[in-house]
Each structure stands twice: as C-alpha cells, then as structure tokens.
C-alpha cells in the first residue's frame, strides 16, 4: 500500500449542479490493512461547478489545522 492515500469525493451531478449531501469523515482511516492520517481537505462552497470558492484546510506537524482561502 502507498504511504499517501488521496481520495476525491465528487459532489456534482452530470449537469455540474451541486449534490446536497454531507460527507462525514474522521482524521484516521484504515484502508486495505493500512492506517492513514488526515492532513488536508479541500472544500467547495457554492451552488455549481461553475461558481463558488474553494477552501483548503491543512494540518501542520504540530496537529494544528489552518484554513486557506
């Protein structure tokens, strides 16, 4: 298993409209017998794929989360 796991959760339909559901996750994930720790999240805020804004949440080596706009 790779040392880094990247998951891409698409929340838009085929017309580019935002699907209105929440996706919950924890900071730790076990997948395929390997344990992973969450260090970053990118979130889209807006109604469609053609409009809105992206936010990044990044955890530093001290475990502190930062929001980047």
C-alpha atoms as a printed R data frame, in Angstrom:
   type eleno elety resid chain resno       x      y       z
1  ATOM     1    CA   UNK     A     1   0.000  0.000   0.000
2  ATOM     2    CA   UNK     A     2   1.159  3.553  -0.696
3  ATOM     3    CA   UNK     A     3   2.333  5.813   2.102
4  ATOM     4    CA   UNK     A     4  -0.039  8.550   0.884
5  ATOM     5    CA   UNK     A     5  -3.707  7.992   0.047
6  ATOM     6    CA   UNK     A     6  -5.654 10.619  -1.927
7  ATOM     7    CA   UNK     A     7  -9.457 10.390  -2.033
8  ATOM     8    CA   UNK     A     8 -11.556 12.554  -4.359
9  ATOM     9    CA   UNK     A     9 -15.254 12.728  -3.449
10 ATOM    10    CA   UNK     A    10 -17.232 14.307  -6.310
11 ATOM    11    CA   UNK     A    11 -20.425 16.048  -5.175
12 ATOM    12    CA   UNK     A    12 -21.691 17.359  -8.539
13 ATOM    13    CA   UNK     A    13 -24.140 15.769 -10.956
14 ATOM    14    CA   UNK     A    14 -23.550 15.417 -14.707
15 ATOM    15    CA   UNK     A    15 -25.008 18.947 -15.270
16 ATOM    16    CA   UNK     A    16 -22.457 20.490 -12.893
17 ATOM    17    CA   UNK     A    17 -25.030 21.122 -10.159
18 ATOM    18    CA   UNK     A    18 -24.017 20.596  -6.545
19 ATOM    19    CA   UNK     A    19 -25.435 17.500  -4.850
20 ATOM    20    CA   UNK     A    20 -26.779 18.448  -1.445
21 ATOM    21    CA   UNK     A    21 -25.448 15.826   0.936
22 ATOM    22    CA   UNK     A    22 -22.924 15.878   3.741
23 ATOM    23    CA   UNK     A    23 -19.816 13.714   3.783
24 ATOM    24    CA   UNK     A    24 -18.506 12.968   7.272
25 ATOM    25    CA   UNK     A    25 -15.024 11.650   7.958
26 ATOM    26    CA   UNK     A    26 -12.548 11.229  10.791
27 ATOM    27    CA   UNK     A    27  -8.860 12.124  10.988
28 ATOM    28    CA   UNK     A    28  -7.860  8.444  10.927
29 ATOM    29    CA   UNK     A    29  -8.719  5.864   8.264
30 ATOM    30    CA   UNK     A    30  -7.894  2.184   7.907
31 ATOM    31    CA   UNK     A    31  -7.962  1.006   4.302
32 ATOM    32    CA   UNK     A    32  -6.645 -2.266   2.917
33 ATOM    33    CA   UNK     A    33  -4.827 -3.110   6.145
34 ATOM    34    CA   UNK     A    34  -3.001  0.241   6.153
35 ATOM    35    CA   UNK     A    35  -3.629  3.113   8.589
36 ATOM    36    CA   UNK     A    36  -3.746  6.673   7.251
37 ATOM    37    CA   UNK     A    37  -3.950 10.043   8.993
38 ATOM    38    CA   UNK     A    38  -5.756 13.060   7.513
39 ATOM    39    CA   UNK     A    39  -3.559 16.096   6.792
40 ATOM    40    CA   UNK     A    40  -5.618 18.121   4.325
41 ATOM    41    CA   UNK     A    41  -9.103 18.749   2.965
42 ATOM    42    CA   UNK     A    42 -10.273 20.850   0.021
43 ATOM    43    CA   UNK     A    43 -13.906 22.000   0.185
44 ATOM    44    CA   UNK     A    44 -16.062 23.717  -2.454
45 ATOM    45    CA   UNK     A    45 -18.555 26.349  -1.292
46 ATOM    46    CA   UNK     A    46 -21.121 27.247  -3.944
47 ATOM    47    CA   UNK     A    47 -24.134 26.017  -5.942
48 ATOM    48    CA   UNK     A    48 -22.479 24.644  -9.080
49 ATOM    49    CA   UNK     A    49 -19.173 23.529 -10.521
50 ATOM    50    CA   UNK     A    50 -19.057 26.806 -12.499
51 ATOM    51    CA   UNK     A    51 -19.355 29.103  -9.494
52 ATOM    52    CA   UNK     A    52 -18.232 29.219  -5.908
53 ATOM    53    CA   UNK     A    53 -14.989 29.185  -3.994
54 ATOM    54    CA   UNK     A    54 -12.587 26.531  -2.761
55 ATOM    55    CA   UNK     A    55 -11.173 26.396   0.764
56 ATOM    56    CA   UNK     A    56  -8.228 24.304   1.910
57 ATOM    57    CA   UNK     A    57  -7.801 23.016   5.442
58 ATOM    58    CA   UNK     A    58  -4.269 21.868   6.243
59 ATOM    59    CA   UNK     A    59  -2.864 20.303   9.423
60 ATOM    60    CA   UNK     A    60   0.726 21.165  10.323
61 ATOM    61    CA   UNK     A    61   3.244 18.865  12.017
62 ATOM    62    CA   UNK     A    62   2.045 20.049  15.458
63 ATOM    63    CA   UNK     A    63  -1.542 18.919  14.751
64 ATOM    64    CA   UNK     A    64  -2.920 22.460  14.313
65 ATOM    65    CA   UNK     A    65  -5.421 22.993  11.476
66 ATOM    66    CA   UNK     A    66  -5.295 26.078   9.248
67 ATOM    67    CA   UNK     A    67  -7.876 27.389   6.775
68 ATOM    68    CA   UNK     A    68  -6.525 28.755   3.490
69 ATOM    69    CA   UNK     A    69  -8.816 30.797   1.243
